[in-house]
């Protein structure tokens, strides 16, 4: 490969990651506008709730079928079509005012988001050289918290000087520009590394769903229950005077990407078994920090525990994504493997917050800490088959 070709490939990977982060921002961009939608636009809380949840709901319901469709249509084509849908839906959301029209724009966004969150990491895995596959997917593992951070900071910078609908348009166009750049840079690039000589056929569920793949998917579902339960109720815990934490809930959430970056550094060139053990360490750190965070009256201990929990969560998410290409067997599909993981995460998204709310209402905050520790240990149990299994058969 020429140096120019290599530079173009790296640039394509960077732009794909940027587009993914901005796709996460489309999920998050409603949150800063809840008061405006209710006060100025006259939307009910139910309507705002649908605007917020529709993107994630589609993933929860249809990630695996979408993965099979991507495997057949092709990763690049799927990325281009889904990017177009997400961008068009974003422009519709910004341009329309009637609730029905705004919801229709959000539905178009949801269709694009459903596909892009599977097609983008699959394309990253195909185009990245072998030594960069795991780091690229590890960074991808943080696209949602990074997207939320982009949405929060851009809202804070723009909403004092432009209208909310103009803010929505800016966020949508930022994604469109990054996605277009990624599409241009990726056009014509062949799979890199070991994927370059693979004889690909459309995968079946049996050719992809092996025990290690199932272990990764189950562990990711446990992580999502753990993470969403924690962050959904962290503002309440930090703001009602119960907790001793010295940091705001938003600042704690911004620590997650440090775990994503740390995992990206640690997984480069490593085996699936090493990545699995790294995930176990992340889960153990979550288990060890959850209880003192919700129980300790010492501000230093509570704050340190929150920092450890947030960074450990980033490590877990990124390590699980990074392991997917190495656990999918030859003849299987990385896109379908990612779809299985996304489907498990989507189900965790639906279950996590209400389950966490029930635990808090029944067992108070200290019981919630023990609940999070238990879910962390469950995540480790999910990984036992992966730790014991050998590499995928060649």
C-alpha positions as CSV (number, residue, x, y, z in Angstrom):
1,X,0.0,0.0,0.0
2,X,1.4,3.4,-0.9
3,X,1.9,6.1,1.7
4,X,-0.9,8.2,0.1
5,X,-3.2,5.2,0.2
6,X,-2.4,4.6,3.8
7,X,-3.0,8.2,4.7
8,X,-6.3,8.1,2.9
9,X,-7.3,5.0,4.8
10,X,-6.4,6.5,8.2
11,X,-8.3,9.7,7.3
12,X,-11.3,7.6,6.3
13,X,-11.2,5.9,9.7
14,X,-11.0,9.2,11.5
15,X,-13.9,10.6,9.6
16,X,-16.0,7.5,10.2
17,X,-15.4,7.8,13.9
18,X,-16.3,11.6,13.8
19,X,-19.5,10.7,11.9
20,X,-20.3,8.1,14.5
21,X,-19.8,10.5,17.4
22,X,-22.1,13.1,15.6
23,X,-24.6,10.3,15.1
24,X,-24.6,9.9,18.8
25,X,-25.2,13.7,19.1
26,X,-28.4,13.2,17.1
27,X,-29.6,10.9,19.8
28,X,-28.7,13.5,22.5
29,X,-29.7,16.8,20.9
30,X,-33.3,16.7,22.2
31,X,-32.2,16.8,25.9
32,X,-31.0,20.4,26.0
33,X,-34.3,21.5,24.3
34,X,-36.9,19.8,26.6
35,X,-38.0,23.1,28.3
36,X,-38.2,24.9,24.9
37,X,-40.3,22.1,23.3
38,X,-42.7,22.2,26.2
39,X,-42.8,26.0,26.9
40,X,-42.5,27.5,23.4
41,X,-43.5,24.8,21.0
42,X,-46.3,23.6,23.2
43,X,-45.4,19.9,23.0
44,X,-46.6,17.5,25.7
45,X,-44.1,15.5,27.8
46,X,-45.3,12.4,26.0
47,X,-44.4,13.8,22.6
48,X,-41.0,15.0,23.9
49,X,-40.5,11.5,25.3
50,X,-41.1,10.0,21.9
51,X,-38.7,12.5,20.3
52,X,-36.1,11.4,22.8
53,X,-36.5,7.7,22.7
54,X,-37.4,6.8,19.1
55,X,-33.9,6.4,18.0
56,X,-32.9,4.0,20.7
57,X,-36.2,2.1,20.5
58,X,-35.6,1.2,16.9
59,X,-32.2,-0.3,17.8
60,X,-33.8,-2.3,20.6
61,X,-36.5,-3.7,18.3
62,X,-34.6,-4.3,15.0
63,X,-30.8,-4.3,15.4
64,X,-30.3,-7.9,14.5
65,X,-32.6,-7.9,11.3
66,X,-30.9,-4.7,10.3
67,X,-27.5,-6.4,10.6
68,X,-28.5,-9.2,8.2
69,X,-29.7,-6.6,5.8
70,X,-26.4,-4.7,6.0
71,X,-24.5,-7.9,5.5
72,X,-26.4,-8.5,2.2
73,X,-26.5,-4.9,0.9
74,X,-22.9,-4.1,1.8
75,X,-21.4,-2.0,4.6
76,X,-20.4,1.0,2.4
77,X,-23.8,1.2,0.7
78,X,-25.6,0.8,4.0
79,X,-23.4,3.6,5.6
80,X,-24.2,6.0,2.7
81,X,-27.9,5.3,2.7
82,X,-28.3,5.5,6.5
83,X,-26.2,8.7,6.7
84,X,-28.5,10.2,4.1
85,X,-31.6,9.2,6.1
86,X,-30.2,10.5,9.3
87,X,-29.2,13.8,7.8
88,X,-32.5,14.3,6.0
89,X,-34.4,13.4,9.2
90,X,-32.3,15.9,11.1
91,X,-33.1,18.7,8.6
92,X,-36.8,17.8,8.8
93,X,-36.7,18.0,12.6
94,X,-35.1,21.4,12.5
95,X,-37.3,22.8,9.7
96,X,-40.8,21.7,10.8
97,X,-42.9,23.0,13.7
98,X,-46.1,20.9,13.7
99,X,-45.7,17.9,16.1
100,X,-46.7,15.3,13.5
101,X,-44.1,16.7,11.0
102,X,-41.4,16.8,13.7
103,X,-42.2,13.2,14.7
104,X,-42.0,12.1,11.1
105,X,-38.6,13.7,10.8
106,X,-37.5,11.9,13.9
107,X,-38.8,8.6,12.5
108,X,-36.6,9.1,9.4
109,X,-33.7,9.8,11.7
110,X,-34.4,6.6,13.6
111,X,-34.3,4.5,10.5
112,X,-30.9,6.0,9.6
113,X,-29.6,5.7,13.1
114,X,-30.7,2.0,13.3
115,X,-28.5,1.2,10.3
116,X,-25.6,3.5,10.9
117,X,-24.8,2.3,14.4
118,X,-24.2,-1.2,12.9
119,X,-22.8,-0.3,9.5
120,X,-20.2,2.2,10.8
121,X,-18.4,-0.1,13.2
122,X,-18.6,-2.9,10.7
123,X,-17.0,-0.6,8.1
124,X,-14.3,0.4,10.6
125,X,-13.5,-3.3,11.3
126,X,-13.2,-4.0,7.5
127,X,-11.1,-0.9,6.5
128,X,-8.8,-0.8,9.5
129,X,-5.4,-2.6,9.3
130,X,-5.3,-5.6,11.7
131,X,-3.3,-3.6,14.4
132,X,-5.9,-0.8,14.4
133,X,-9.2,-2.8,14.3
134,X,-9.5,-3.2,18.1
135,X,-8.4,0.4,18.8
136,X,-10.9,1.8,16.2
137,X,-13.7,-0.2,17.6
138,X,-12.7,0.7,21.2
139,X,-13.0,4.4,20.3
140,X,-16.4,3.6,18.6
141,X,-17.5,2.1,21.9
142,X,-17.7,5.7,23.3
143,X,-19.7,7.2,20.5
144,X,-22.9,7.8,22.6
145,X,-21.2,9.6,25.6
146,X,-19.0,11.6,23.2
147,X,-22.2,12.4,21.2
148,X,-23.9,13.6,24.4
149,X,-20.9,15.7,25.3
150,X,-20.9,17.3,21.8
151,X,-24.7,18.0,22.1
152,X,-24.4,19.5,25.6
153,X,-21.4,21.7,24.8
154,X,-22.7,22.9,21.4
155,X,-26.1,23.7,23.0
156,X,-24.4,25.7,25.8
157,X,-22.4,27.6,23.1
158,X,-25.1,28.2,20.5
159,X,-28.5,28.4,22.3
160,X,-27.7,31.8,23.9
161,X,-27.1,33.3,20.4
162,X,-29.3,31.3,17.9
163,X,-32.8,29.9,18.0
164,X,-33.3,26.2,19.1
165,X,-34.3,25.2,15.5
166,X,-31.1,26.7,14.2
167,X,-29.2,24.7,16.8
168,X,-30.9,21.5,15.6
169,X,-29.9,22.4,12.0
170,X,-26.3,23.0,12.9
171,X,-26.0,19.7,14.7
172,X,-27.7,17.9,11.7
173,X,-25.4,19.6,9.2
174,X,-22.3,18.8,11.2
175,X,-23.2,15.2,11.0
176,X,-24.0,15.4,7.3
177,X,-20.6,17.0,6.5
178,X,-18.6,14.4,8.5
179,X,-20.6,11.5,6.9
180,X,-20.1,12.9,3.4
181,X,-16.3,13.2,4.1
182,X,-16.2,9.7,5.4
183,X,-18.1,8.4,2.4
184,X,-15.8,10.1,-0.1
185,X,-12.6,8.9,1.7
186,X,-13.9,5.3,2.0
187,X,-15.1,5.1,-1.6
188,X,-13.2,2.3,-3.4
189,X,-11.1,1.3,-0.4
190,X,-10.7,-2.5,-0.1
191,X,-10.8,-4.4,3.2
192,X,-7.5,-4.3,5.0
193,X,-5.4,-6.8,6.8
194,X,-6.8,-10.3,7.2
195,X,-10.2,-9.2,5.7
196,X,-8.5,-8.4,2.4
197,X,-8.3,-12.1,1.4
198,X,-11.5,-13.3,3.1
199,X,-13.9,-15.1,0.8
200,X,-17.1,-13.4,2.0
201,X,-20.5,-14.8,1.6
202,X,-23.7,-13.7,3.2
203,X,-23.7,-15.0,6.8
204,X,-26.3,-17.0,8.6
205,X,-27.1,-16.8,12.3
206,X,-25.4,-20.1,12.8
207,X,-22.2,-19.0,11.1
208,X,-21.9,-16.0,13.4
209,X,-23.6,-16.8,16.7
210,X,-20.9,-18.8,18.5
211,X,-20.5,-19.1,22.2
212,X,-17.9,-16.3,22.4
213,X,-20.0,-13.9,20.3
214,X,-23.0,-14.7,22.6
215,X,-20.8,-14.1,25.6
216,X,-19.8,-10.6,24.3
217,X,-23.4,-9.8,23.5
218,X,-24.7,-10.9,26.9
219,X,-21.9,-9.0,28.7
220,X,-22.7,-5.8,26.7
221,X,-26.4,-6.1,27.7
222,X,-25.3,-6.3,31.4
223,X,-23.1,-3.3,30.9
224,X,-25.9,-1.2,29.4
225,X,-28.2,-2.1,32.3
226,X,-25.4,-1.1,34.7
227,X,-24.5,2.1,32.9
228,X,-28.0,3.4,32.2
229,X,-29.1,2.6,35.6
230,X,-26.2,4.6,37.1
231,X,-26.4,7.6,34.8
232,X,-30.2,7.8,34.7
233,X,-30.5,8.4,38.4
234,X,-27.1,10.0,39.1
235,X,-28.5,13.6,38.8
236,X,-31.2,12.8,41.4
237,X,-28.6,11.2,43.8
238,X,-26.2,14.1,43.3
239,X,-28.8,16.8,43.6
240,X,-31.0,15.7,46.5
241,X,-28.4,16.1,49.2
242,X,-28.1,12.3,49.8
243,X,-24.8,11.8,48.1
244,X,-21.4,13.1,49.3
245,X,-20.0,13.4,45.7
246,X,-18.2,16.6,44.9
247,X,-18.7,16.5,41.1
248,X,-21.8,17.2,39.1
249,X,-23.6,14.4,37.3
250,X,-22.6,15.9,33.9
251,X,-19.0,16.0,34.8
252,X,-19.0,12.4,35.9
253,X,-20.6,11.4,32.5
254,X,-17.8,13.2,30.7
255,X,-15.2,10.9,32.4
256,X,-16.5,7.9,30.4
257,X,-14.6,8.8,27.2
258,X,-11.3,8.6,29.2
259,X,-12.1,4.9,29.7
260,X,-12.8,4.6,26.0
261,X,-9.5,6.1,25.1
262,X,-7.6,4.0,27.7
263,X,-9.1,0.8,26.3
264,X,-8.2,1.9,22.8
265,X,-4.6,2.2,23.8
266,X,-4.5,-1.1,25.8
267,X,-6.2,-3.3,23.1
268,X,-3.9,-2.5,20.2
269,X,-2.3,-5.7,18.9
270,X,-3.9,-7.8,21.7
271,X,-5.7,-11.1,21.6
272,X,-9.4,-11.7,22.3
273,X,-8.4,-13.4,25.6
274,X,-6.5,-10.3,26.7
275,X,-9.4,-8.0,25.8
276,X,-11.8,-10.3,27.7
277,X,-9.6,-10.1,30.8
278,X,-9.5,-6.3,30.4
279,X,-13.3,-6.3,30.4
280,X,-13.3,-8.4,33.5
281,X,-11.0,-5.8,35.2
282,X,-13.4,-3.1,34.2
283,X,-16.4,-4.9,35.6
284,X,-14.5,-5.6,38.8
285,X,-13.7,-1.9,39.1
286,X,-17.4,-1.1,38.6
287,X,-18.4,-3.6,41.3
288,X,-15.8,-2.3,43.8
289,X,-16.7,1.4,43.3
290,X,-20.5,1.2,43.1
291,X,-21.1,0.4,46.8
292,X,-18.9,3.1,48.4
293,X,-20.2,5.7,45.9
294,X,-23.8,5.2,47.1
295,X,-23.0,4.4,50.7
296,X,-19.9,6.4,51.9
297,X,-20.5,9.7,53.7
298,X,-16.9,10.7,52.9
299,X,-16.8,13.1,50.0
300,X,-13.3,12.0,48.9
301,X,-14.3,8.3,48.8
302,X,-17.6,8.9,47.1
303,X,-16.1,11.2,44.4
304,X,-13.2,8.8,43.8
305,X,-15.6,6.0,43.5
306,X,-17.7,7.9,40.9
307,X,-14.6,8.6,38.8
308,X,-13.5,4.9,38.9
309,X,-17.0,3.8,38.0
310,X,-17.3,6.1,35.0
311,X,-13.9,5.3,33.6
312,X,-14.4,1.6,34.2
313,X,-17.6,1.7,32.3
314,X,-15.9,3.3,29.3
315,X,-13.2,0.5,29.4
316,X,-15.9,-2.2,29.5
317,X,-17.9,-0.8,26.6
318,X,-14.9,-0.2,24.4
319,X,-13.2,-3.6,25.2
320,X,-16.4,-5.5,24.3
321,X,-16.7,-3.7,20.9
322,X,-13.0,-4.2,20.3
323,X,-13.3,-8.0,20.8
324,X,-16.0,-8.5,18.2
325,X,-13.8,-9.0,15.0
326,X,-11.6,-11.5,16.9
327,X,-14.5,-13.7,18.2
328,X,-16.5,-13.8,15.0
329,X,-15.5,-17.1,13.2
330,X,-14.4,-17.3,9.6
331,X,-17.5,-17.5,7.5
332,X,-19.4,-15.3,10.0
333,X,-20.2,-11.6,9.6
334,X,-18.8,-8.9,11.8
335,X,-21.8,-6.8,10.9
336,X,-24.1,-9.5,12.2
337,X,-22.0,-9.9,15.3
338,X,-22.2,-6.1,15.9
339,X,-26.0,-6.4,15.4
340,X,-26.3,-9.1,18.1
341,X,-24.3,-6.9,20.5
342,X,-26.4,-3.8,19.6
343,X,-29.6,-5.8,20.0
344,X,-28.6,-6.9,23.5
345,X,-27.6,-3.3,24.3
346,X,-31.0,-2.1,23.0
347,X,-32.8,-4.5,25.3
348,X,-30.7,-3.4,28.2
349,X,-31.7,0.2,27.3
350,X,-35.4,-0.7,27.8
351,X,-34.9,-2.7,31.0
352,X,-32.1,-0.8,32.8
353,X,-33.8,2.5,33.9
354,X,-37.1,1.0,35.1
355,X,-35.3,-1.8,36.9
356,X,-32.9,0.7,38.6
357,X,-35.9,2.8,39.6
358,X,-37.6,-0.2,41.2
359,X,-34.4,-1.1,43.2
360,X,-34.0,2.5,44.4
361,X,-37.6,2.7,45.5
362,X,-37.5,-0.6,47.4
363,X,-33.9,-0.7,48.8
364,X,-32.8,3.0,48.8
365,X,-29.5,4.3,47.4
366,X,-27.3,1.9,49.4
367,X,-29.2,-1.0,48.0
368,X,-28.8,0.4,44.5
369,X,-25.0,0.4,44.9
370,X,-25.2,-3.3,45.8
371,X,-27.5,-3.9,42.8
372,X,-24.9,-2.3,40.4
373,X,-22.2,-4.4,42.0
374,X,-24.2,-7.5,41.3
375,X,-24.8,-6.6,37.7
376,X,-21.1,-6.0,37.3
377,X,-20.4,-9.5,38.6
378,X,-23.1,-10.8,36.2
379,X,-21.2,-9.2,33.4
380,X,-18.1,-11.2,34.4
381,X,-20.2,-14.4,34.5
382,X,-21.3,-13.8,31.0
383,X,-17.7,-13.6,29.8
384,X,-16.7,-17.0,31.4
385,X,-17.3,-18.9,28.1
386,X,-15.3,-16.4,26.2
387,X,-12.4,-16.7,28.6
388,X,-12.4,-20.5,28.3
389,X,-12.9,-20.7,24.6
390,X,-10.1,-20.8,22.1
391,X,-9.8,-18.5,19.1
392,X,-12.3,-18.8,16.2
393,X,-11.6,-21.7,13.9
394,X,-9.8,-20.8,10.7
